[in-house]
């Protein structure tokens, strides 16, 4: 059987309009999108509707198309960038690899109060197979052959009871890093199906067992359902691949994230509230 190349597969006019509606910045070197939760960046199935496949909407007459240079989890919303040319994509990929890109996420976590100020959390991580077809991360153990250093910084922007709005800056780029680090701290991200403590915000948040992949984050906020993982890639600060200097790309908070903040009684800081309006 011949393996199909999804880059050669057409997309519908509706999908073209859809992905163009996600663009938050475009110039000669790059495209930036505000990816919604639920849209995967890539999958192994060529028939899946992914952001990578939808890059066909921006293909040139010679068939060349923008190249995404990093990933977000399917359930994470927010800013993601693509290079419009191969040299631009290569330059941005190198910037990510050399840690020249500053990434800021917003997360809604549950648990006991955080200490004041910024926290830097460092714990090596390693991949493991939670079940067939599901690869997750856990804290590395002595003797693990493929452990990876992982460092995450966060600070609290607002709190209401056991619910907290965090600004999070990963210093390394490990799979699920923010999610698993907050879970290890006993403060899982709301709505996380793999790394959180099974609890509701109305009651006492549970403390997850270290590395336990099966108990999800709180599924309701004061009786209101949490629609998805409450993690949003809010901004990227990176070297511009063609113009020189740096560019800051910001993705406004989506309606579902704002609705959970409201239900939890969390107030956005003034600068974020202005950006979301």
Secondary structure as GFF3:
##gff-version 3
##sequence-region A 1 277
A	DSSP	three_ten_helix	6	8	.	.	.	ID=ss1
A	DSSP	alpha_helix	13	20	.	.	.	ID=ss2
A	DSSP	beta_strand	23	26	.	.	.	ID=ss3
A	DSSP	beta_strand	30	35	.	.	.	ID=ss4
A	DSSP	alpha_helix	51	54	.	.	.	ID=ss5
A	DSSP	three_ten_helix	55	58	.	.	.	ID=ss6
A	DSSP	beta_strand	67	68	.	.	.	ID=ss7
A	DSSP	beta_strand	77	83	.	.	.	ID=ss8
A	DSSP	alpha_helix	86	97	.	.	.	ID=ss9
A	DSSP	beta_strand	102	110	.	.	.	ID=ss10
A	DSSP	beta_strand	119	122	.	.	.	ID=ss11
A	DSSP	beta_strand	125	131	.	.	.	ID=ss12
A	DSSP	beta_strand	134	139	.	.	.	ID=ss13
A	DSSP	beta_strand	151	160	.	.	.	ID=ss14
A	DSSP	beta_strand	163	170	.	.	.	ID=ss15
A	DSSP	alpha_helix	177	184	.	.	.	ID=ss16
A	DSSP	beta_strand	220	221	.	.	.	ID=ss17
A	DSSP	beta_strand	224	225	.	.	.	ID=ss18
A	DSSP	beta_strand	231	239	.	.	.	ID=ss19
A	DSSP	beta_strand	246	250	.	.	.	ID=ss20
A	DSSP	alpha_helix	255	264	.	.	.	ID=ss21
A	DSSP	alpha_helix	270	276	.	.	.	ID=ss22
###
